């Protein structure tokens, strides 16, 4: 009938302890398409077919509301980016000496 029961579990390795993070209480019209945990292991983004992605706190299983995510739909890929620097100074340091100039062309 086009309805789905989405269930998300965490399995700790190597011990194998299983913890339910989230499950639908009733069938849903959208199926999970993909998911990706953050590098810190604190957040999980779940992508759905024909619906906006959802963001979850992996410690509590609670959804995290994000206006940006609600504007998206039918995503097929998600990737976590490194955090941006919070200071106003650049984190890049100039090199000690500039690279040598290229050799002159042959005569």
Secondary structure, 3 states (H helix, E strand, C coil): CCCECCEEEEECCCCCCEEEEEECCCCECCCEEEEEECCCCCEEEEEECCEEEEEEECCCCCEECCHHHHCCCCCCCCCCCCCCCCCCCCCCCCCCCCCCCCCCCCC
